[in-house]
Amino acid sequence: MKFPKTYTLKEISEIIACDFVGDENFPVLGMNEIHVVEAGDIVFVDHPKYYDKALQSDATVVLINKQVECPQGKALLVSDDPFRDFNKLTRHFKPFETAASTIAESAEIGEGTVIQPNVFIGNHVKIGKNSVIHPNVTIYDGCILGDNVTIHAGTVLGADAFYYKNRPEGFDKLLSGGNVVIENNVDVGAGCTIDRGVTASTTIKEGSKLDNQIQVGHDTIIGKKCLIASHVGIAGCCTIEDEVTLWGQVGITSGATIGKKAVVLAQSGISKSLEGGKTYFGYPAEEAREKLKQIAYIKKIPEILKKLKKI
């Protein structure tokens, strides 16, 4: 998430009422999660396990809950609760806007695009040319759709990320300030849910086709010309590279990368990143031929046990 202008470190510290380490005029350009940070961004960290990762990331401002040595060329915002203060910044720079109509006045809809009845289109949404949005679709604020996009009935684009901190009093939600970007020539089936990024974009790239009832988590990127069958569940921060095929009921854990032209067979569970150009099956997903061999060997166990008893 980029800010509308460059802020100083002191100005940001005043918004969240915290101390800072560094030049008070140090420039701050935006805020992002660690997997998408760039120079000028704020990243937050509140666990010792991730201190070094955050301090050594591309972020030049680190919102942290401990006094540490500030890396050269960077600045610190020192807070007793970085999670809370990251939410404060999201509220400040991306405040919730109520809807005044079913299609917001600020929405931009391209020539030849058809909007069917009972569609909700939020504030600052952009939809390209010659697209079709079917009944009962909900498109949250800030989403961007390209040309020749088809969204089937009941799909939701841009709901909040499923991201919570477990506190003694209950689960504390990390606010979502990102959006969903759907590029040209993408089809999304009925009843799908594609969550917005926390600070960046959940993206479906050009030419990909999604079946019905698919869940895509926050900040996930789906590459070009991917084919995804129904009931697939993709967690947050995944990368699905170009021309990947995911068959029905595949589940993918958070942060995994699926390499280009990989094929994952139905009902497989992906617990780690997979190389491209191969076919996978099972849980945990492995190369399909190897997994099928393992299943064949398992079926032979009763027969082997019978033979052992006779010895």
N, C-alpha and C positions, 0 to 999 in steps of 0.2 A: 504494500500500500504506500503510494507516494503522497506526500503532503501537498497542499495547493501552493505552497511557497516554501522557501528554505527558512527553517527556524533555528534559533541558537540553542545551545545546550542549556543555558540558563532559562530560556523561555519554556522548554520542555520540562525542566525540573520544577518550575512553578506550577505547571498544569497538574502535575502529580504530587506536588509538595514533598519532594525528596532532595537529598543531598546529591552533589555531583563532584566528579574528579576530572579535571581538565580545564581548558580555556573556556570561559563563560560564553565566548562567541563561536565556539566550535560548531560547524554547520551540521544540521540534522535534516535529512531529506525525506525520510519515511520510516516505516516500521514493518518488519516481516518476521515470519518464523524462520528457524535456522536453515531449513533446506532450500530457502529461496532468497536469503539475504544478499544484499549488494552493498557496495561502499556507500556510506551515507545513511544506512538503515540502523534502526534500533532493533536489537534482539533481546529477549528476556531469558533469564536462567535462574532457577530457584532450587537446584539440587547439586550437591558437590560432584556427583558423577559426571555432570555435563559442564562444569565450570570451564575446563580447558577447551572443550569443543567450541563453546560460545566465544571465549576470549580470542581464540585463534581463527574464528570464522571471518567471512568477508564483511560482516557488520562492523561499523566503525564506532558504534555506541552500544554498550552492553548494560542492560538493566539487570542488576544483580543484588543479591541479599547478603553480601559479605564484602568487607573491606579487603581488596586484593590489589596487587601491583597492576597499574594500568599499562597495557602494552603500548609501545611507541606508536604514535599516529592515531591513537584511539582515545575515547573518553568513556567514563563510567557514570551511570545513574545508580546510586546506592539506595535501595529501598528495603523495608522490612518485609514487603510482600510484592515481589515483581509480578506475579500472576494478576493480583488485584490492580496494580498500576498499569499493566499492559491493557487491561480492560478499560481503565479510565481513559487511556489514549484512544482506544477504539471508539468509545462513546463520544469523545471530543471531536475526532476527525471524521467519523462515519456515524453520526447519530441516527437513530431510527426515525424514519419519515412515515407518517400515517398516509393512508390512501384516501383520496377524495373522490375517486371514481373507479370503475372496473378497468378502464384503460386510462392510464395516467396521461395528463396533458403533456408531460415532459417526455413521453415515450416517442421514439422515432421509428416509423414503420415504412419500409420501402415499397416502391411501386410494384404492383401485381401481387403483393402478399395478401393472403386470405386469412381473416380472423373469424373463426366460427363462434356461435353463441356461447355465452357463459365462460368465456376466457377472461382471466385476470392478468393484466400486464402492469407491473409496478413502475415506480418512478425511475426515470433515466434509462429505461430499457431501450436497446437498439435492435431492430430486426431488419434484415436485408431484403432484397428483392425476391419476388416469386416464391415465397415460402408459404407453408400452410400450417396453421395452428388450429388443431381440432378442439371440439368442445371440452370444457372443464379443465383445461390446462391452466396451471398457475405459474407465472413467470415473475419471480421476486425482483426487487429493485436492483438496477445496475447490470443485469444480465445482457450479454451481447450475442446475437444470433446472426449468422451470415446469410448468403443467398441460397435459394433452393433447399431450404431446410424444412423437414416435415416433423412435427411434434404431434404424436397421437394422443387421444383422449385420456384425461386423468393424470397426465404426467406433471410432476412438480420440479421446476428448475430453480435452484437457489435457496433451498431451505438451509438452516444453520448447520454448521459442523457438529458432529457428535464428539465433543471434546470437553471433558470435565476434570476438575481437580477434586480428589476425595479429601474433604475436611471433616473434622470431628462432628460438626453440626449438619453435614450432608454434602452433596455434590455441588461444586461451584462451577458454573459454566464459563468457558472461554468464549467471549463474544466473537462473532464472525463479521468481518468487515470486507471480505473479498466478494467474488462474484462467480458466475458460470459463463464460459465462452464456448460457443458452438460454431465451428467453422462451416464453410460452404459444403453443400451436398451431403449433409448428415441427416439420417433418419433416426428418430427416437420413438420406440414403440409405446403402447398404452401402459399406463400405471407405473412408469419409471420414476425414480427419485434421484436427482443429481444435486448433491449438496454444494454450496458455495465454498470457496476457499476461506481460510481464517483471515489471511491478509492478502492473499493473491488470488489467482483464478483456477478453478477446476475447469479443465479444458478437454473438449472432444474435437479432434482435428479432422481435416477435410476428408470426406468420403466414407467415414465410418458409419456402420449400421448397427443399431441396438434393437433387440427384440423387446417383448413386453416384460414388465415386472423385474427390472434390473435396478440395483442400488449402486451408485457411484459415490464414494466418500470424498470428503473435502480435500482439495488441492491435488487430486489425482489428475494425471495427464494421460489421455488415451490418444494414441498416435493416428496416423492416416490409414484409411482403408482397413480398419479393424472390423471384425465380425463377432458380435457378442450375442449369444442365445439367451433365452429367458431364464430368470431366477438366478442369474449370476450376481454375486455380492462382492464388490471391490471396496476394501477399506481405504482410509485416508492416506494421502501422500504416496500413492503407488504411481509407477510409470509403466504404462503399457505401450511398448514401442510399435512401429508401423507394421501393418498387415498381420497382426496377431489374431488368432481365432480362439475364442473361449466358448465351449459348448455348455449346455444347460447345467445349472446348479453348481458351477465352479465357485469356490470361495477363495479370496486372496487376502492375506494378512497385510497389515499396515506397513507401508514403506517398501514393499517388494517391487522389483523391476522384472518385467517379462520381456525377453529379448525379441528382436524383430523376427517375424514370420514363425514364431512359436505357435503350436497348436496344443490346447489343453482339453482333454476329453471330458465328457460329462461326469459330474459329481466328484471331481477331483478337488483336493484341498491344497492350496499353495502356502507353505509356511516360510519360504525363503525365495530369493530371486532365482530366476531360471534363465538359462542361455537361450538365445534365439535359434531358429532353424531346426528345432526338434519337436517331437510329439511327446506329451506327458500324460500320465494317468495316475489316479489313486491318491491316498493320503498317508504320509506326505507325498506329494506328487513327485514321481521319478519318470525317467524315460519309459515310454509305454511298453516297449518290448520287454525290458527288464522287469517291470512291475507285473506284467502278465505271466512271465516265467515264475516269479515268486508265488503268485496265486496258484499256478499249476503245481508247484512243489508242495504247497500247503495242503492241497487236496489229496496228495499222496501220503500224508502223514499217517492216517488211520491204517492204510494198507501196510506201511512200513512197521508200525507198532504191532500189528497182527503177526507179521513174520518174525519179529524179535521175540514175541511170547512163545513161539514154537521152538525157538532155539534152546 
